[in-house]
Amino acid sequence: MIAWALFYNPILVPQAAVLWLILPLCLSVAVVYKTVRTVELRRLPREIVGLMLYMIGGLVVLGVVLWGVQSLFL
């Protein structure tokens, strides 16, 4: 019943806060992926931070490219 009510009345998240939700998503993906793939546990935190920066950097580059394509064609 609660799930049905949330489906019809979703929780509104402010637009400025939506981009900040990418950070915990990238962190959780990096922790799970690097925990499965790492060889040495001593390097695990460094590899998690590196992968997280790699993903965020890729998202920033992708956002800039898509913004450029949109501003070029619209």
DANOR-V196193 format. One record per residue. RES is the residue in three letters. SS is DSSP state (H for helix, E for strand, - for the rest). Layout:
res=RES ss=SS
res=RES ss=SS
//
This chain:
res=MET ss=-
res=ILE ss=H
res=ALA ss=H
res=TRP ss=H
res=ALA ss=H
res=LEU ss=H
res=PHE ss=H
res=TYR ss=H
res=ASN ss=-
res=PRO ss=-
res=ILE ss=-
res=LEU ss=-
res=VAL ss=-
res=PRO ss=-
res=GLN ss=H
res=ALA ss=H
res=ALA ss=H
res=VAL ss=H
res=LEU ss=-
res=TRP ss=-
res=LEU ss=H
res=ILE ss=H
res=LEU ss=H
res=PRO ss=H
res=LEU ss=H
res=CYS ss=H
res=LEU ss=H
res=SER ss=H
res=VAL ss=H
res=ALA ss=H
res=VAL ss=H
res=VAL ss=H
res=TYR ss=H
res=LYS ss=H
res=THR ss=H
res=VAL ss=H
res=ARG ss=H
res=THR ss=-
res=VAL ss=-
res=GLU ss=-
res=LEU ss=H
res=ARG ss=H
res=ARG ss=H
res=LEU ss=H
res=PRO ss=H
res=ARG ss=H
res=GLU ss=H
res=ILE ss=H
res=VAL ss=H
res=GLY ss=H
res=LEU ss=H
res=MET ss=H
res=LEU ss=H
res=TYR ss=H
res=MET ss=H
res=ILE ss=H
res=GLY ss=H
res=GLY ss=H
res=LEU ss=H
res=VAL ss=H
res=VAL ss=H
res=LEU ss=H
res=GLY ss=H
res=VAL ss=H
res=VAL ss=H
res=LEU ss=H
res=TRP ss=H
res=GLY ss=H
res=VAL ss=H
res=GLN ss=H
res=SER ss=H
res=LEU ss=H
res=PHE ss=H
res=LEU ss=-
//
